[in-house]
């Protein structure tokens, strides 16, 4: 864990109690940096990359290459007044943005950042804990949309719950396949088992199912039907504004990074690679996965909700089950 690394570094300079407090504070500061910097940096990359795809420049005025544009946007967002519908359920309306961003951080805190020791939280069977965190999303969205007391929010909430539930079933089957092949549901052990051959070579179908399913679960375009602006006017987030809306944006970009790290860890060998240090290989792979995910938003059209659910129930889930049977047969042979 990162806390243990900091504690061991400061052990030469501080007594045990002071070292414990200092290490906890340093870890907390790193958590804040990751939590704040991730959406700001990824938001800038997303805007510049999408602009290049569309033959535009993107942010260019605030800072060199527009690097400070998202910082300015965050400061502006924090200064906005909260506009709240008088008919909302204030308890759920105010609580859900905090819980949503907190769950997103817990998700990424379970993942390694380029080495076995670079994790905020170390748990056995962390792959299953990640699935549990993802399974909370439909419940939070239903509560948020119902509490907003808006028909567009409710329709978006039901869409989101149906979409996430459908594709989560395929995801859990892929997790089972990975655990069977690698003999563990711990991400560090899964990465270690890919030192010679990556899982994407053994399990290409599992990788495809996981990639499609994870995009749908985090509601990333082209699977962003729950907040489709053409139909639902931002969907289940329609009544949110200011910092509360910003918390949802933070959660979205943190989940985007988490899915990229998870794909690299489970299928692309994590930090395994020749010539370069492992942490560099890890982030090269993660950046490539991130850019590919971002490019899909501007490359593919959005399907209808019935088409999206049909893909999940009629294609993705059966494919994941067939793949699981194939893996089991291969393990027995």
C-alpha positions in Angstrom: 0.0 0.0 0.0 1.0 3.6 -0.6 0.6 4.3 3.2 3.1 1.5 4.0 5.6 2.9 1.5 5.3 6.4 3.0 5.5 5.0 6.5 8.7 3.1 5.8 10.3 6.2 4.1 9.6 8.4 7.1 10.6 5.8 9.7 14.2 7.0 9.6 13.2 10.6 10.5 10.2 10.4 12.8 9.2 8.5 16.0 6.5 5.9 15.5 3.4 8.0 16.6 4.5 11.1 14.6 5.3 8.9 11.7 1.8 7.3 11.8 0.2 10.8 11.8 2.5 12.2 9.1 2.0 9.1 6.8 -1.8 9.3 7.2 -1.8 13.0 6.3 0.5 12.4 3.3 -1.7 9.6 2.1 -4.8 11.8 2.5 -3.1 14.6 0.5 -2.3 12.1 -2.3 -5.9 11.0 -2.3 -7.1 14.6 -2.7 -4.6 15.2 -5.5 -5.7 12.1 -7.4 -9.4 12.9 -6.8 -9.0 16.5 -8.0 -6.4 16.2 -10.7 -8.0 13.2 -12.5 -11.1 14.9 -13.7 -9.3 18.1 -14.5 -6.5 16.5 -16.5 -8.8 13.9 -18.2 -11.3 16.6 -19.0 -8.7 18.7 -20.8 -7.4 15.7 -22.7 -11.0 14.7 -23.6 -11.8 18.2 -24.9 -8.6 18.6 -26.9 -8.8 15.1 -28.4 -12.4 15.5 -29.4 -11.6 18.8 -31.0 -8.8 17.3 -33.1 -11.2 14.5 -34.2 -13.6 17.2 -35.3 -10.9 19.5 -36.9 -11.2 22.1 -34.1 -8.6 23.5 -31.7 -10.4 23.0 -28.4 -9.3 25.1 -25.3 -6.5 27.5 -26.3 -6.8 30.7 -24.4 -6.4 29.9 -20.6 -2.8 28.8 -20.1 -0.4 27.3 -22.6 -2.4 25.0 -25.0 -5.5 25.7 -22.8 -4.0 23.6 -20.0 -5.6 25.9 -17.3 -9.0 26.0 -18.9 -10.4 23.2 -16.8 -8.9 24.7 -13.6 -10.8 27.9 -14.5 -13.9 25.9 -15.1 -13.7 24.2 -11.8 -13.2 27.5 -9.9 -16.2 28.9 -11.8 -18.3 25.8 -11.0 -17.5 26.1 -7.3 -18.7 29.6 -7.3 -22.1 29.0 -8.9 -25.3 29.1 -6.8 -27.2 26.0 -6.2 -30.5 26.1 -8.1 -32.8 23.6 -6.4 -36.3 22.6 -7.4 -38.6 23.2 -4.4 -40.3 19.8 -5.0 -37.1 17.6 -4.7 -36.5 15.3 -1.9 -33.6 17.2 -0.3 -32.0 14.3 1.6 -31.5 12.1 -1.4 -30.9 15.1 -3.7 -28.0 16.3 -1.6 -26.6 12.9 -0.5 -26.3 11.0 -3.8 -23.7 13.2 -5.5 -21.4 12.8 -2.5 -21.9 9.0 -2.4 -21.5 8.7 -6.2 -18.1 10.4 -6.2 -17.0 8.6 -3.1 -17.8 5.2 -4.6 -15.9 6.2 -7.8 -12.8 7.0 -5.6 -13.2 3.7 -3.7 -13.2 2.0 -7.1 -9.9 3.5 -8.2 -8.4 3.2 -4.7 -8.5 -0.6 -5.1 -6.5 -0.5 -8.3 -2.7 -0.5 -8.6 -1.0 2.6 -10.1 1.9 0.8 -11.8 3.4 -1.4 -9.1 2.2 -3.9 -6.5 2.9 -1.4 -3.7 1.2 1.6 -5.4 -2.4 1.1 -4.2 -4.4 3.1 -1.7 -6.4 0.2 -0.4 -5.2 -3.4 -0.4 -7.9 -6.1 0.0 -8.0 -9.8 -0.9 -10.3 -10.6 -3.7 -10.3 -7.0 -4.7 -11.7 -7.9 -8.1 -15.0 -9.0 -6.4 -15.0 -5.8 -4.3 -14.8 -3.8 -7.5 -17.8 -5.6 -8.9 -19.7 -4.8 -5.6 -18.9 -1.1 -6.0 -20.2 -1.1 -9.6 -23.4 -2.9 -8.5 -24.2 0.0 -6.2 -24.5 2.4 -9.1 -28.1 1.5 -10.3 -29.4 1.9 -6.7 -27.9 5.3 -6.3 -29.1 6.5 -9.7 -32.7 5.3 -9.0 -32.7 7.1 -5.7 -31.3 10.3 -7.2 -33.7 10.4 -10.2 -36.7 9.6 -8.0 -35.7 12.3 -5.5 -35.5 15.0 -8.2 -39.2 14.7 -8.9 -38.8 15.2 -12.6 -40.2 13.0 -15.4 -37.0 13.3 -17.5 -34.9 12.3 -14.4 -37.1 9.3 -13.7 -37.0 8.1 -17.3 -33.2 8.5 -17.3 -32.9 6.8 -14.0 -34.8 3.7 -15.1 -32.8 3.6 -18.4 -29.6 3.8 -16.4 -30.6 1.0 -14.0 -31.8 -1.2 -16.8 -28.6 -0.6 -18.8 -26.1 -1.1 -15.9 -27.9 -4.2 -14.6 -27.9 -5.8 -18.0 -24.2 -5.3 -18.7 -23.1 -6.0 -15.1 -24.2 -9.6 -15.5 -21.8 -10.0 -18.4 -19.0 -8.4 -16.4 -19.3 -10.7 -13.5 -19.1 -13.7 -15.8 -15.9 -12.2 -17.3 -14.5 -11.8 -13.8 -15.2 -15.5 -13.1 -13.4 -16.4 -16.3 -10.3 -14.3 -15.4 -10.3 -15.8 -11.9 -10.4 -19.4 -13.2 -7.6 -18.9 -15.7 -5.3 -17.0 -13.3 -6.3 -18.8 -10.1 -7.0 -15.7 -8.2 -9.4 -12.8 -7.8 -6.7 -10.5 -6.7 -5.6 -8.0 -9.3 -1.9 -8.1 -8.3 -1.9 -11.9 -8.7 -3.7 -11.6 -12.0 -1.0 -9.2 -13.3 1.8 -11.5 -12.0 0.4 -14.5 -13.8 0.7 -12.5 -17.1 4.4 -12.1 -17.0 4.9 -14.3 -20.0 1.6 -14.2 -22.0 -1.1 -11.6 -21.6 -4.7 -12.7 -20.8 -5.9 -11.0 -24.0 -4.1 -13.8 -25.9 -5.8 -16.6 -23.8 -9.1 -14.8 -23.5 -9.8 -12.6 -26.5 -13.6 -13.0 -26.3 -13.5 -12.2 -22.6 -11.6 -9.0 -23.3 -14.1 -7.9 -25.9 -17.1 -8.6 -23.6 -15.4 -6.8 -20.7 -14.6 -3.8 -22.8 -18.1 -3.4 -24.2 -19.7 -4.1 -20.9 -17.5 -1.7 -18.9 -18.3 1.1 -21.3 -22.1 0.5 -20.8 -21.7 0.3 -17.0 -20.0 3.7 -16.7 -22.4 5.1 -19.3 -19.7 6.4 -21.6 -20.7 7.3 -25.1 -21.9 5.7 -27.3 -23.8 4.0 -24.4 -24.8 7.3 -22.7 -28.5 6.9 -23.3 -29.6 7.6 -19.7 -28.5 11.3 -20.2 -29.2 11.6 -23.9 -29.5 15.3 -24.4 -31.7 15.0 -27.5 -34.4 13.1 -25.7 -34.1 13.4 -21.9 -32.4 16.8 -21.5 -29.4 15.4 -19.5 -31.6 12.6 -18.1 -31.3 11.7 -14.4 -29.0 14.7 -13.7 -31.3 17.3 -15.1 -32.1 19.0 -11.7 -28.4 19.1 -10.6 -26.2 22.2 -11.0 -23.1 23.8 -9.6 -20.8 21.7 -7.5 -23.3 18.9 -7.1 -23.3 18.4 -10.9 -19.5 18.7 -10.7 -19.3 15.8 -8.3 -21.0 13.6 -10.9 -18.5 14.8 -13.5 -15.6 13.9 -11.1 -17.1 10.4 -10.7 -17.4 9.9 -14.5 -13.8 10.7 -15.2 -12.5 8.7 -12.3 -14.6 5.7 -13.5 -13.1 6.2 -17.0 -9.6 6.0 -15.6 -10.6 3.0 -13.4 -11.9 1.1 -16.4 -8.7 1.8 -18.4 -6.5 0.7 -15.5 -8.7 -2.4 -15.0 -8.5 -3.4 -18.6 -4.7 -3.0 -18.7 -4.4 -5.0 -15.4 -6.6 -7.8 -16.4 -5.8 -8.3 -20.1 -2.6 -6.4 -21.1 -0.2 -7.6 -18.4 -0.3 -4.5 -16.3 3.3 -3.4 -15.8 4.9 -6.3 -17.6 7.1 -5.3 -20.6 10.7 -5.3 -21.9 13.4 -2.7 -21.7 11.4 0.0 -19.9 10.5 0.1 -16.2 7.2 -1.5 -15.3 5.5 1.7 -14.2 6.2 3.3 -17.6 4.8 0.3 -19.4 1.7 0.4 -17.2 0.9 4.1 -18.0 1.7 3.8 -21.7 -0.9 1.0 -21.9 -3.3 2.9 -19.7 -3.0 6.1 -21.9 -3.6 4.1 -25.0 -6.7 2.5 -23.5 -7.9 5.9 -22.4 -7.5 7.5 -25.8 -9.3 4.6 -27.4 -12.2 5.0 -25.0 -12.4 8.7 -25.6 -12.3 8.3 -29.4 -15.5 6.1 -29.3 -17.6 9.1 -28.2 -16.9 10.8 -31.5 -16.7 7.7 -33.8 -19.9 5.7 -33.1 -23.6 6.6 -33.2 -25.8 6.2 -30.1 -28.1 3.1 -30.4 -31.7 3.2 -29.2 -32.4 1.9 -25.7 -34.1 -1.2 -26.9 -31.1 -2.0 -29.2 -28.7 -1.4 -26.3 -30.6 -3.8 -24.0 -30.9 -6.4 -26.8 -27.2 -6.3 -27.3 -26.7 -7.0 -23.6 -29.2 -9.8 -23.2 -29.1 -11.5 -26.6 -25.4 -11.1 -27.5 -23.1 -10.1 -24.7 -24.4 -12.2 -21.8 -24.6 -15.4 -24.0 -21.1 -14.8 -25.3 -19.8 -14.4 -21.8 -21.4 -17.6 -20.7 -20.1 -19.5 -23.8 -16.7 -18.1 -23.1 -16.9 -19.3 -19.5 -17.8 -22.8 -20.6 -14.9 -22.8 -23.0 -12.5 -21.7 -20.2 -13.8 -24.4 -17.9 -13.3 -27.0 -20.6 -9.8 -25.8 -21.2 -9.0 -25.9 -17.5 -10.2 -29.5 -17.3 -8.2 -30.7 -20.3 
